[in-house]
Amino acid sequence: MTERRDDVRRRRSILGTSLAVVVAMGLSACGGGGDGSAGASKTVRVTLANHVWTENIKKALPEFEKQSGLKVEVTQLGEDQLSDQYNVKLNAGSSDIDVMMYRPLQEGKLFAKNKYLADLSDRVKSQTWNFGDFQAGPVEATTYEDKPVGVPIITEQEVLYYRKDLLDKAGLSAPPKTLDELKAAAAKIKTAEPGVAGFVARTGKSTAVTQFSSFLYSFGGDFVDGSGKAAVNSEAAKQAFAYYGGLIKDSGPANVSTDMGWPEAMAIFTQGKAAFYTEANSLYKNATDPAKSKISDNVGFAPFPAGPAGSKPYNIPSWALGINDSSENADNAWKFIEWATSKEQTLAQQKSGVPGARTSVWEDPEGTSTFPEDLAEAIAASTEDGVGHDRPLVVQVAEAREIVGQPIVDAITGQDAAASADTANAAFQKFLDDEAK
């Protein structure tokens, strides 16, 4: 799929920067080119996605440049443009990207398999930087064949959103701690409150997969078993499909559609039309902001309810930083990553509402000072046994999600979830076999 690395390492992509928003931070005439032709360049070229994390790091760059004596050139792109540029430049072996912000669970395996991401095994051994401070789940997602290829910068966990007022009215003294309790509480509230669903969540075949994953893990299942075989028709998986689909079918909104992503499900919750909602913690401000939510004063958060295997929500890195394997400026690229993922920068990011992956920052009261107290507690619980992926860890992620998501839709519409899981498992195994060729 890719050209030989030795042949392409010195090539330059001729792709123009018309798609990019280029921010040159203090480039000088002598260092602005940064082509690395005379050894390590003093200019580190960093490609980042449009994100709050990026805006925060750009503001702090003068501090890094002063400390390091380096210059940082930032190319900032929307997600689609970012993917397009990576597809062209990385496939061509271009060296004009040093540091790259990427999505570990969406393209991480593809990038690692194609050797776009440098092996960071030796670099992460820095004692002062402390790689051991990073949570296990996110590290799992940025590791390929037992080698770290990225450093997580933004994390997400699945938590339970709920209406405090509806729980009080129903005589429930605390949010559900188990999936059985969630099912009973959702049914009770739906019966007692006309026009209000007991539970809402994503229902789209592909979009629901990530949030369904926590149910799957908490029932004791996974998308793939320990030997690498498809496992979406294991007994645990069949129970999880039946539970998730049944909960929405029996206690969800009336005439629920099977194409809801998070915006639609969140809208139902924030308009006061549902009592419980399982979703990524990163979206919480949609529920607590009075400008967006009619129930902002009554929103509560709790850890993901425990299933037969315990409470096992995902704990994933939605974004990470890696070094382009073709970069000729890897040492300085690592200096940037070390600084951008330091405890100090992680704390600053987290205080601005961007959840990080460092355990020490979550244990620091200052690190949770800007989060609702119950949300911080729910996140802390989620990270203890969190699973480092929320979708199948494959190269062609979109296609895999379509396959494993079908039983979710079938269960919601009242079809035989077990039979659907068997069909999906056969298709998913063929997919895995084809991808392994």
DRENDO-1510 file (C-alpha; in Angstrom, 1 decimal, always signed):
<recs>
REC; n; res; u; v; w
REC; 1; MET; +0.0; +0.0; +0.0 .
REC; 2; THR; +2.9; +2.4; +0.8 .
REC; 3; GLU; +6.1; +2.9; -1.1 .
REC; 4; ARG; +9.3; +1.6; +0.4 .
REC; 5; ARG; +10.2; +3.7; +3.4 .
REC; 6; ASP; +13.9; +4.0; +2.5 .
REC; 7; ASP; +13.0; +5.3; -1.0 .
REC; 8; VAL; +10.6; +7.9; +0.2 .
REC; 9; ARG; +12.1; +9.3; +3.4 .
REC; 10; ARG; +13.7; +12.3; +1.7 .
REC; 11; ARG; +10.8; +13.0; -0.6 .
REC; 12; ARG; +8.7; +16.1; -0.1 .
REC; 13; SER; +5.0; +16.3; -0.7 .
REC; 14; ILE; +4.1; +19.0; -3.3 .
REC; 15; LEU; +0.6; +19.3; -1.8 .
REC; 16; GLY; -0.1; +23.0; -1.3 .
REC; 17; THR; -1.3; +24.5; +1.9 .
REC; 18; SER; -4.5; +25.9; +0.5 .
REC; 19; LEU; -6.5; +23.7; +2.7 .
REC; 20; ALA; -4.6; +24.6; +5.8 .
REC; 21; VAL; -4.8; +27.3; +8.3 .
REC; 22; VAL; -1.1; +27.8; +8.9 .
REC; 23; VAL; +0.0; +29.6; +12.1 .
REC; 24; ALA; +3.7; +30.3; +12.0 .
REC; 25; MET; +4.9; +31.1; +15.6 .
REC; 26; GLY; +7.9; +33.4; +15.4 .
REC; 27; LEU; +9.5; +31.9; +12.3 .
REC; 28; SER; +12.8; +33.5; +11.5 .
REC; 29; ALA; +14.4; +33.8; +8.1 .
REC; 30; CYS; +17.1; +31.3; +9.0 .
REC; 31; GLY; +14.8; +28.8; +10.5 .
REC; 32; GLY; +11.5; +29.2; +8.7 .
REC; 33; GLY; +12.2; +26.6; +6.0 .
REC; 34; GLY; +12.7; +23.8; +8.5 .
REC; 35; ASP; +13.5; +21.2; +5.8 .
REC; 36; GLY; +16.0; +19.4; +8.0 .
REC; 37; SER; +18.5; +19.1; +5.2 .
REC; 38; ALA; +21.4; +20.1; +7.5 .
REC; 39; GLY; +20.5; +18.0; +10.5 .
REC; 40; ALA; +17.7; +18.7; +13.0 .
REC; 41; SER; +15.7; +21.7; +12.2 .
REC; 42; LYS; +15.0; +24.4; +14.9 .
REC; 43; THR; +11.5; +24.5; +13.5 .
REC; 44; VAL; +9.1; +21.8; +14.6 .
REC; 45; ARG; +6.2; +21.4; +12.2 .
REC; 46; VAL; +3.0; +20.3; +14.0 .
REC; 47; THR; -0.3; +19.4; +12.4 .
REC; 48; LEU; -3.3; +19.7; +14.7 .
REC; 49; ALA; -7.1; +19.3; +14.5 .
REC; 50; ASN; -9.6; +22.0; +15.2 .
REC; 51; HIS; -10.2; +21.5; +18.9 .
REC; 52; VAL; -10.2; +23.4; +22.2 .
REC; 53; TRP; -7.0; +21.5; +23.1 .
REC; 54; THR; -5.3; +23.0; +20.0 .
REC; 55; GLU; -6.5; +26.6; +20.8 .
REC; 56; ASN; -5.1; +26.2; +24.4 .
REC; 57; ILE; -1.8; +24.8; +23.3 .
REC; 58; LYS; -1.3; +27.6; +20.7 .
REC; 59; LYS; -1.7; +30.2; +23.4 .
REC; 60; ALA; +1.0; +28.5; +25.5 .
REC; 61; LEU; +3.5; +28.1; +22.6 .
REC; 62; PRO; +5.6; +31.2; +23.3 .
REC; 63; GLU; +6.4; +29.6; +26.7 .
REC; 64; PHE; +7.7; +26.4; +25.0 .
REC; 65; GLU; +9.6; +28.3; +22.4 .
REC; 66; LYS; +11.4; +30.4; +25.0 .
REC; 67; GLN; +12.2; +27.3; +27.1 .
REC; 68; SER; +13.4; +25.2; +24.2 .
REC; 69; GLY; +14.9; +27.6; +21.8 .
REC; 70; LEU; +12.8; +26.0; +19.1 .
REC; 71; LYS; +10.1; +27.5; +16.8 .
REC; 72; VAL; +6.8; +25.8; +16.2 .
REC; 73; GLU; +4.9; +26.0; +13.0 .
REC; 74; VAL; +1.3; +24.9; +13.4 .
REC; 75; THR; -1.0; +23.6; +10.6 .
REC; 76; GLN; -4.5; +23.5; +11.9 .
REC; 77; LEU; -7.2; +21.6; +10.0 .
REC; 78; GLY; -10.8; +20.4; +10.3 .
REC; 79; GLU; -11.1; +16.6; +10.8 .
REC; 80; ASP; -11.9; +15.8; +7.2 .
REC; 81; GLN; -9.1; +18.0; +5.9 .
REC; 82; LEU; -6.8; +16.5; +8.4 .
REC; 83; SER; -7.6; +13.0; +7.1 .
REC; 84; ASP; -7.1; +14.1; +3.5 .
REC; 85; GLN; -3.7; +15.7; +4.2 .
REC; 86; TYR; -2.5; +12.6; +6.1 .
REC; 87; ASN; -3.7; +10.3; +3.4 .
REC; 88; VAL; -1.6; +12.2; +0.8 .
REC; 89; LYS; +1.5; +13.2; +2.8 .
REC; 90; LEU; +2.0; +10.1; +4.9 .
REC; 91; ASN; +1.4; +7.7; +2.1 .
REC; 92; ALA; +4.0; +9.6; +0.1 .
REC; 93; GLY; +6.5; +9.3; +2.9 .
REC; 94; SER; +6.7; +13.1; +3.2 .
REC; 95; SER; +9.0; +14.4; +6.0 .
REC; 96; ASP; +7.4; +17.9; +6.3 .
REC; 97; ILE; +5.2; +16.8; +9.2 .
REC; 98; ASP; +7.0; +16.3; +12.5 .
REC; 99; VAL; +4.2; +16.0; +15.1 .
REC; 100; MET; +0.8; +14.8; +14.2 .
REC; 101; MET; -2.5; +14.9; +16.1 .
REC; 102; TYR; -4.5; +11.8; +15.3 .
REC; 103; ARG; -7.5; +9.7; +16.4 .
REC; 104; PRO; -6.1; +6.4; +17.9 .
REC; 105; LEU; -9.4; +4.5; +17.6 .
REC; 106; GLN; -10.3; +5.7; +14.2 .
REC; 107; GLU; -7.0; +5.6; +12.3 .
REC; 108; GLY; -4.4; +4.6; +14.8 .
REC; 109; LYS; -4.1; +1.0; +13.7 .
REC; 110; LEU; -4.0; +2.0; +10.0 .
REC; 111; PHE; -1.2; +4.5; +10.7 .
REC; 112; ALA; +0.8; +2.1; +12.9 .
REC; 113; LYS; +0.4; -0.8; +10.4 .
REC; 114; ASN; +1.6; +1.4; +7.6 .
REC; 115; LYS; +4.5; +2.6; +9.7 .
REC; 116; TYR; +3.4; +6.2; +9.6 .
REC; 117; LEU; +3.9; +6.5; +13.4 .
REC; 118; ALA; +7.4; +6.3; +14.9 .
REC; 119; ASP; +8.1; +3.8; +17.7 .
REC; 120; LEU; +8.3; +5.8; +21.0 .
REC; 121; SER; +9.5; +3.0; +23.2 .
REC; 122; ASP; +12.8; +4.6; +24.1 .
REC; 123; ARG; +11.5; +8.1; +24.3 .
REC; 124; VAL; +8.7; +7.4; +26.8 .
REC; 125; LYS; +11.3; +6.1; +29.3 .
REC; 126; SER; +12.0; +9.6; +30.5 .
REC; 127; GLN; +11.7; +9.5; +34.3 .
REC; 128; THR; +10.9; +13.2; +34.8 .
REC; 129; TRP; +8.0; +13.1; +32.2 .
REC; 130; ASN; +6.6; +9.9; +33.7 .
REC; 131; PHE; +4.8; +7.7; +31.2 .
REC; 132; GLY; +3.6; +5.6; +34.1 .
REC; 133; ASP; +1.3; +8.5; +35.1 .
REC; 134; PHE; -0.9; +7.9; +32.0 .
REC; 135; GLN; -4.0; +5.8; +32.5 .
REC; 136; ALA; -4.0; +2.2; +31.2 .
REC; 137; GLY; -7.0; +2.5; +28.9 .
REC; 138; PRO; -5.7; +5.4; +26.8 .
REC; 139; VAL; -2.2; +3.9; +26.7 .
REC; 140; GLU; -3.7; +0.6; +25.4 .
REC; 141; ALA; -5.3; +2.5; +22.5 .
REC; 142; THR; -2.0; +4.3; +21.6 .
REC; 143; THR; +0.0; +1.1; +21.6 .
REC; 144; TYR; +0.6; -1.1; +18.5 .
REC; 145; GLU; +2.2; -4.6; +18.8 .
REC; 146; ASP; +3.3; -3.8; +22.3 .
REC; 147; LYS; +5.1; -0.6; +21.3 .
REC; 148; PRO; +3.8; +2.9; +22.2 .
REC; 149; VAL; +3.3; +4.9; +19.0 .
REC; 150; GLY; +1.3; +7.9; +20.4 .
REC; 151; VAL; +0.7; +9.8; +23.6 .
REC; 152; PRO; -3.0; +10.4; +24.6 .
REC; 153; ILE; -4.0; +14.0; +25.0 .
REC; 154; ILE; -7.8; +14.0; +25.2 .
REC; 155; THR; -9.9; +11.3; +26.9 .
REC; 156; GLU; -13.5; +10.3; +27.1 .
REC; 157; GLN; -15.4; +8.0; +29.4 .
REC; 158; GLU; -19.0; +6.9; +29.3 .
REC; 159; VAL; -21.1; +8.0; +32.3 .
REC; 160; LEU; -24.8; +8.1; +33.3 .
REC; 161; TYR; -26.6; +11.4; +32.9 .
REC; 162; TYR; -29.9; +11.6; +34.9 .
REC; 163; ARG; -32.7; +13.9; +36.0 .
REC; 164; LYS; -32.4; +14.6; +39.7 .
REC; 165; ASP; -36.0; +15.9; +40.0 .
REC; 166; LEU; -37.5; +12.8; +38.3 .
REC; 167; LEU; -35.6; +10.5; +40.6 .
REC; 168; ASP; -36.8; +12.4; +43.6 .
REC; 169; LYS; -40.4; +12.3; +42.4 .
REC; 170; ALA; -40.1; +8.6; +41.8 .
REC; 171; GLY; -38.8; +8.0; +45.3 .
REC; 172; LEU; -35.4; +6.9; +44.2 .
REC; 173; SER; -32.8; +8.1; +46.7 .
REC; 174; ALA; -29.8; +7.5; +44.4 .
REC; 175; PRO; -29.0; +6.9; +40.8 .
REC; 176; PRO; -28.9; +3.3; +39.6 .
REC; 177; LYS; -25.7; +1.5; +40.5 .
REC; 178; THR; -26.4; -1.6; +38.4 .
REC; 179; LEU; -27.9; -2.2; +34.9 .
REC; 180; ASP; -30.8; -4.1; +36.6 .
REC; 181; GLU; -31.5; -1.0; +38.7 .
REC; 182; LEU; -31.3; +1.2; +35.6 .
REC; 183; LYS; -33.8; -1.0; +33.8 .
REC; 184; ALA; -36.3; -0.9; +36.8 .
REC; 185; ALA; -35.9; +2.8; +37.4 .
REC; 186; ALA; -36.4; +3.7; +33.7 .
REC; 187; ALA; -39.5; +1.6; +33.5 .
REC; 188; LYS; -40.9; +3.1; +36.7 .
REC; 189; ILE; -40.4; +6.7; +35.5 .
REC; 190; LYS; -41.8; +6.1; +32.0 .
REC; 191; THR; -44.9; +4.6; +33.5 .
REC; 192; ALA; -45.4; +7.5; +36.0 .
REC; 193; GLU; -44.5; +10.4; +33.7 .
REC; 194; PRO; -46.5; +10.6; +30.5 .
REC; 195; GLY; -44.5; +11.9; +27.6 .
REC; 196; VAL; -41.2; +11.3; +29.3 .
REC; 197; ALA; -38.9; +8.4; +28.3 .
REC; 198; GLY; -37.2; +6.4; +31.1 .
REC; 199; PHE; -34.1; +6.1; +29.0 .
REC; 200; VAL; -32.5; +7.5; +25.8 .
REC; 201; ALA; -29.3; +6.7; +24.0 .
REC; 202; ARG; -27.9; +6.6; +20.5 .
REC; 203; THR; -29.7; +4.2; +18.1 .
REC; 204; GLY; -27.9; +4.6; +14.8 .
REC; 205; LYS; -26.3; +1.4; +13.5 .
REC; 206; SER; -22.8; +2.9; +13.4 .
REC; 207; THR; -23.1; +5.8; +15.9 .
REC; 208; ALA; -24.5; +3.6; +18.7 .
REC; 209; VAL; -21.5; +1.2; +18.6 .
REC; 210; THR; -19.3; +3.4; +20.8 .
REC; 211; GLN; -21.8; +3.9; +23.5 .
REC; 212; PHE; -23.1; +0.4; +23.4 .
REC; 213; SER; -19.5; -0.8; +24.0 .
REC; 214; SER; -19.7; -0.1; +27.7 .
REC; 215; PHE; -22.8; -2.3; +28.0 .
REC; 216; LEU; -20.9; -5.0; +26.1 .
REC; 217; TYR; -17.9; -4.9; +28.4 .
REC; 218; SER; -20.1; -4.7; +31.5 .
REC; 219; PHE; -21.8; -7.9; +30.5 .
REC; 220; GLY; -18.4; -9.5; +30.1 .
REC; 221; GLY; -18.1; -9.3; +26.3 .
REC; 222; ASP; -16.0; -7.6; +23.6 .
REC; 223; PHE; -16.0; -7.3; +19.9 .
REC; 224; VAL; -13.0; -9.6; +19.5 .
REC; 225; ASP; -11.9; -12.4; +21.8 .
REC; 226; GLY; -8.4; -13.1; +23.2 .
REC; 227; SER; -7.4; -15.1; +20.1 .
REC; 228; GLY; -8.4; -12.4; +17.7 .
REC; 229; LYS; -11.7; -14.0; +16.6 .
REC; 230; ALA; -15.0; -12.2; +16.2 .
REC; 231; ALA; -17.0; -12.4; +19.5 .
REC; 232; VAL; -20.1; -10.4; +18.8 .
REC; 233; ASN; -22.2; -13.6; +19.2 .
REC; 234; SER; -20.8; -14.7; +22.6 .
REC; 235; GLU; -23.4; -15.2; +25.2 .
REC; 236; ALA; -22.3; -12.0; +27.0 .
REC; 237; ALA; -22.6; -10.1; +23.7 .
REC; 238; LYS; -26.1; -11.5; +23.0 .
REC; 239; GLN; -27.2; -10.5; +26.4 .
REC; 240; ALA; -25.8; -7.0; +26.0 .
REC; 241; PHE; -27.5; -6.5; +22.6 .
REC; 242; ALA; -30.8; -7.7; +24.0 .
REC; 243; TYR; -30.5; -5.5; +27.1 .
REC; 244; TYR; -29.5; -2.3; +25.2 .
REC; 245; GLY; -32.1; -2.7; +22.5 .
REC; 246; GLY; -34.8; -3.8; +25.0 .
REC; 247; LEU; -34.1; -0.8; +27.3 .
REC; 248; ILE; -34.7; +1.6; +24.4 .
REC; 249; LYS; -37.6; -0.4; +23.0 .
REC; 250; ASP; -39.5; -0.6; +26.3 .
REC; 251; SER; -38.4; +2.5; +28.1 .
REC; 252; GLY; -37.2; +4.8; +25.4 .
REC; 253; PRO; -39.0; +7.7; +23.6 .
REC; 254; ALA; -42.2; +6.8; +21.8 .
REC; 255; ASN; -41.7; +6.0; +18.1 .
REC; 256; VAL; -38.0; +6.1; +18.5 .
REC; 257; SER; -36.0; +6.2; +15.3 .
REC; 258; THR; -33.0; +4.0; +14.6 .
REC; 259; ASP; -30.7; +6.7; +13.3 .
REC; 260; MET; -30.1; +8.8; +16.3 .
REC; 261; GLY; -26.6; +10.0; +17.0 .
REC; 262; TRP; -25.6; +12.0; +20.1 .
REC; 263; PRO; -27.1; +15.3; +18.9 .
REC; 264; GLU; -30.6; +13.8; +18.6 .
REC; 265; ALA; -30.3; +11.8; +21.9 .
REC; 266; MET; -28.9; +14.7; +23.8 .
REC; 267; ALA; -31.7; +17.0; +22.5 .
REC; 268; ILE; -34.3; +14.6; +23.9 .
REC; 269; PHE; -32.6; +14.6; +27.2 .
REC; 270; THR; -32.0; +18.3; +27.5 .
REC; 271; GLN; -35.5; +19.1; +26.4 .
REC; 272; GLY; -36.7; +17.2; +29.5 .
REC; 273; LYS; -38.0; +14.2; +27.6 .
REC; 274; ALA; -35.9; +11.5; +29.3 .
REC; 275; ALA; -34.9; +10.5; +32.8 .
REC; 276; PHE; -31.6; +8.6; +32.0 .
REC; 277; TYR; -29.0; +8.9; +29.3 .
REC; 278; THR; -25.7; +7.2; +28.8 .
REC; 279; GLU; -23.2; +9.2; +26.9 .
REC; 280; ALA; -19.6; +10.5; +26.7 .
REC; 281; ASN; -18.6; +12.8; +29.6 .
REC; 282; SER; -17.0; +15.2; +27.1 .
REC; 283; LEU; -20.5; +16.4; +26.0 .
REC; 284; TYR; -21.7; +17.2; +29.5 .
REC; 285; LYS; -21.9; +21.0; +29.0 .
REC; 286; ASN; -24.7; +20.5; +26.5 .
REC; 287; ALA; -26.7; +19.3; +29.5 .
REC; 288; THR; -25.6; +21.8; +32.1 .
REC; 289; ASP; -25.6; +25.0; +30.1 .
REC; 290; PRO; -28.8; +26.9; +30.6 .
REC; 291; ALA; -28.6; +28.3; +27.1 .
REC; 292; LYS; -28.7; +24.7; +25.7 .
REC; 293; SER; -30.6; +22.8; +28.3 .
REC; 294; LYS; -34.1; +23.2; +29.8 .
REC; 295; ILE; -33.1; +20.9; +32.7 .
REC; 296; SER; -29.6; +22.3; +33.5 .
REC; 297; ASP; -30.4; +22.8; +37.2 .
REC; 298; ASN; -31.5; +19.2; +37.6 .
REC; 299; VAL; -28.8; +17.2; +35.7 .
REC; 300; GLY; -26.8; +14.7; +37.7 .
REC; 301; PHE; -24.0; +12.4; +36.8 .
REC; 302; ALA; -23.1; +8.9; +38.0 .
REC; 303; PRO; -20.7; +6.1; +37.1 .
REC; 304; PHE; -21.7; +3.7; +34.4 .
REC; 305; PRO; -24.0; +1.1; +36.1 .
REC; 306; ALA; -22.5; -2.3; +36.8 .
REC; 307; GLY; -23.5; -5.3; +34.7 .
REC; 308; PRO; -22.7; -9.0; +35.4 .
REC; 309; ALA; -19.0; -8.3; +34.9 .
REC; 310; GLY; -19.0; -5.1; +36.9 .
REC; 311; SER; -18.9; -1.5; +35.7 .
REC; 312; LYS; -16.6; -1.4; +32.7 .
REC; 313; PRO; -17.2; +1.7; +30.6 .
REC; 314; TYR; -14.7; +2.7; +28.0 .
REC; 315; ASN; -11.9; +5.0; +28.9 .
REC; 316; ILE; -10.4; +6.1; +25.6 .
REC; 317; PRO; -8.2; +8.7; +24.0 .
REC; 318; SER; -10.2; +10.6; +21.4 .
REC; 319; TRP; -7.0; +12.3; +20.3 .
REC; 320; ALA; -3.2; +11.6; +20.6 .
REC; 321; LEU; +0.1; +13.0; +19.5 .
REC; 322; GLY; +2.6; +11.0; +17.5 .
REC; 323; ILE; +5.8; +11.5; +15.5 .
REC; 324; ASN; +5.7; +11.0; +11.8 .
REC; 325; ASP; +8.1; +8.1; +11.1 .
REC; 326; SER; +9.5; +10.0; +8.1 .
REC; 327; SER; +10.3; +13.1; +10.1 .
REC; 328; GLU; +14.0; +14.2; +10.0 .
REC; 329; ASN; +13.4; +16.2; +13.2 .
REC; 330; ALA; +12.2; +13.5; +15.6 .
REC; 331; ASP; +14.3; +14.6; +18.6 .
REC; 332; ASN; +12.8; +18.1; +18.6 .
REC; 333; ALA; +9.3; +16.7; +17.7 .
REC; 334; TRP; +9.6; +14.6; +20.9 .
REC; 335; LYS; +10.6; +17.8; +22.9 .
REC; 336; PHE; +7.3; +19.3; +21.8 .
REC; 337; ILE; +5.2; +16.3; +22.7 .
REC; 338; GLU; +7.0; +16.0; +26.1 .
REC; 339; TRP; +6.0; +19.6; +26.9 .
REC; 340; ALA; +2.5; +19.4; +25.4 .
REC; 341; THR; +1.7; +16.3; +27.4 .
REC; 342; SER; +3.5; +17.3; +30.6 .
REC; 343; LYS; +1.6; +17.3; +33.9 .
REC; 344; GLU; +1.6; +21.2; +33.8 .
REC; 345; GLN; +0.0; +21.4; +30.4 .
REC; 346; THR; -2.4; +18.5; +31.1 .
REC; 347; LEU; -3.6; +20.3; +34.2 .
REC; 348; ALA; -4.1; +23.6; +32.4 .
REC; 349; GLN; -6.0; +21.8; +29.6 .
REC; 350; GLN; -8.2; +20.0; +32.1 .
REC; 351; LYS; -9.0; +23.1; +34.0 .
REC; 352; SER; -10.3; +24.5; +30.7 .
REC; 353; GLY; -12.6; +21.5; +30.3 .
REC; 354; VAL; -10.5; +19.1; +28.2 .
REC; 355; PRO; -10.1; +15.8; +30.1 .
REC; 356; GLY; -6.6; +14.4; +30.0 .
REC; 357; ALA; -5.0; +11.0; +30.6 .
REC; 358; ARG; -2.7; +11.7; +33.5 .
REC; 359; THR; -3.8; +10.0; +36.8 .
REC; 360; SER; -2.0; +12.6; +38.9 .
REC; 361; VAL; -4.0; +15.4; +37.4 .
REC; 362; TRP; -7.3; +13.6; +38.1 .
REC; 363; GLU; -6.1; +13.1; +41.7 .
REC; 364; ASP; -5.3; +16.8; +42.1 .
REC; 365; PRO; -8.3; +18.7; +43.3 .
REC; 366; GLU; -7.3; +21.6; +41.0 .
REC; 367; GLY; -7.6; +19.2; +38.1 .
REC; 368; THR; -11.3; +18.6; +38.8 .
REC; 369; SER; -12.1; +22.0; +40.1 .
REC; 370; THR; -14.0; +23.1; +37.0 .
REC; 371; PHE; -16.1; +19.9; +36.6 .
REC; 372; PRO; -19.4; +19.3; +38.4 .
REC; 373; GLU; -18.4; +17.4; +41.6 .
REC; 374; ASP; -20.6; +14.3; +40.8 .
REC; 375; LEU; -19.2; +14.2; +37.2 .
REC; 376; ALA; -15.6; +14.3; +38.5 .
REC; 377; GLU; -16.5; +11.4; +40.8 .
REC; 378; ALA; -18.1; +9.5; +38.0 .
REC; 379; ILE; -15.1; +10.0; +35.7 .
REC; 380; ALA; -12.7; +8.8; +38.5 .
REC; 381; ALA; -14.7; +5.6; +38.9 .
REC; 382; SER; -14.8; +5.1; +35.1 .
REC; 383; THR; -11.0; +5.3; +34.8 .
REC; 384; GLU; -10.4; +2.5; +37.4 .
REC; 385; ASP; -11.6; -0.4; +35.2 .
REC; 386; GLY; -12.0; +1.5; +32.0 .
REC; 387; VAL; -11.5; -0.3; +28.7 .
REC; 388; GLY; -9.2; +1.3; +26.2 .
REC; 389; HIS; -11.4; +1.0; +23.1 .
REC; 390; ASP; -15.0; +1.9; +22.3 .
REC; 391; ARG; -15.2; +0.2; +18.8 .
REC; 392; PRO; -13.4; -2.7; +17.1 .
REC; 393; LEU; -9.7; -2.2; +16.9 .
REC; 394; VAL; -9.3; -2.7; +13.1 .
REC; 395; VAL; -8.0; -0.8; +10.1 .
REC; 396; GLN; -11.3; -0.2; +8.3 .
REC; 397; VAL; -13.2; +1.1; +11.4 .
REC; 398; ALA; -16.3; +2.5; +9.6 .
REC; 399; GLU; -17.1; -0.8; +7.8 .
REC; 400; ALA; -16.6; -2.8; +11.1 .
REC; 401; ARG; -19.0; -0.5; +12.9 .
REC; 402; GLU; -21.7; -1.0; +10.3 .
REC; 403; ILE; -21.4; -4.8; +10.8 .
REC; 404; VAL; -21.3; -5.0; +14.6 .
REC; 405; GLY; -24.0; -2.3; +15.0 .
REC; 406; GLN; -26.7; -4.2; +13.1 .
REC; 407; PRO; -27.8; -6.3; +16.1 .
REC; 408; ILE; -28.3; -3.0; +18.1 .
REC; 409; VAL; -30.8; -1.8; +15.5 .
REC; 410; ASP; -32.5; -5.2; +15.3 .
REC; 411; ALA; -32.9; -5.4; +19.1 .
REC; 412; ILE; -34.4; -1.9; +19.3 .
REC; 413; THR; -37.0; -2.9; +16.6 .
REC; 414; GLY; -37.9; -6.0; +18.5 .
REC; 415; GLN; -36.2; -8.6; +16.3 .
REC; 416; ASP; -34.3; -11.6; +17.6 .
REC; 417; ALA; -31.1; -10.1; +19.0 .
REC; 418; ALA; -29.4; -13.5; +19.3 .
REC; 419; ALA; -30.0; -14.5; +15.7 .
REC; 420; SER; -28.9; -11.1; +14.5 .
REC; 421; ALA; -25.7; -11.4; +16.6 .
REC; 422; ASP; -25.0; -14.8; +14.9 .
REC; 423; THR; -25.4; -13.2; +11.5 .
REC; 424; ALA; -23.2; -10.2; +12.4 .
REC; 425; ASN; -20.5; -12.4; +13.9 .
REC; 426; ALA; -20.2; -14.4; +10.7 .
REC; 427; ALA; -19.9; -11.2; +8.7 .
REC; 428; PHE; -17.4; -9.7; +11.1 .
REC; 429; GLN; -15.2; -12.8; +11.1 .
REC; 430; LYS; -15.1; -12.6; +7.3 .
REC; 431; PHE; -14.2; -9.0; +7.6 .
REC; 432; LEU; -11.4; -9.8; +10.0 .
REC; 433; ASP; -10.1; -12.6; +7.8 .
REC; 434; ASP; -10.1; -10.3; +4.8 .
REC; 435; GLU; -8.3; -7.5; +6.6 .
REC; 436; ALA; -5.6; -10.0; +7.8 .
REC; 437; LYS; -4.8; -11.0; +4.2 .
</recs>
